[in-house]
């Protein structure tokens, strides 16, 4: 089975990256072209390096934001291949291959258990699915699985979410703009069963 990239999420993150560049670019220009002087703020006279510190802090924030966005583009831009040998992640000529014995293939409800996780992932579609991750990594099942993958392991993990009724609606109708890798439950489980790596899935999921 080969699963293609998530084109909508790639476009969204590219736009977000450009907006971040523009926003921080304007901020950098304002700080360099119009630095705060003692005449503007007497407090600056007692802290002559304050402008430099603020510029460095802003630059760090810019690099961090762009790194997170790039990780998301990397995650959603991959093609994923599941075959008898294992799982292969491919991104523009770069490949990462794992044998099945190197991977954990687990079922997760992936629900928004708390107010905090709901706020942090309120743009992401929740619902059950299969998490494919490298063995030995610790994952808290109360965290959104998709966010965990693209934030911490964008090239070496994936959450394959079972397609639900809301996925047939436009994303703006149910406030989810990040859908991610979504497949029909029966199709995905049939492939994993054929490959001999299908985790135990609650029977109730077959009646959803």
C-alpha positions, 0 to 999 in steps of 0.5 A: 500500500502506498499513501500519498502526501497530504496536499492541503496541509502542505499548502497551508503550512507553506502559506503559514511559513510565508506569513511568518517570514513577512511578520518577523521581517517587518518586526526586524526592520522596525527594530533595526531601522527604529531602535529604542533610544534613551530619549524614547525610553529612559530605561534603555540608558540603564540597559544598553544591550536591551535592543540586542537582547530583544533582537536575539530573542525575536530571531530565536522565535523566528527560527523556532517557528520556521523549524516547527513549520518545516517539520510539519511540511516534512511530515505531511509531504511524505509518501508512505509505503507499507509492504512485506519488508516494512514501512518506508517514508519518502520525501523528495528523493530522501527515504527512511526505511524501517523493518517491521521488527523495528516498529510499533504498530498500535491502535489509539483512540486519539481523542481530545481528553483534556481542555489543554489538548483540545486547545492545542489541537483544536484545528486537528481532526481527532478520532481513532487510527493506527500509530506507526512509530519506532520501538522504544519511544515513549508516547502518552496516549492522552496527547494528540497522536498526529501532533506528536508525530509531526512535532517530534518525529516528522520523518520517522512516525505516522498516524493513520487516522480512520476516516469518519463521517465528518471527513466527507464534509468541508473542513470549515464546516466542523472546524478542522483544517488539519486532517492528515493521513486518513484512510478507510478503516476496513482498507487499512486494517485489511492491509495490515492484516495481510502483512501480519502486523494488524494490532488489536482493534476494539470491535465497536470500531467496526460498527462506527 
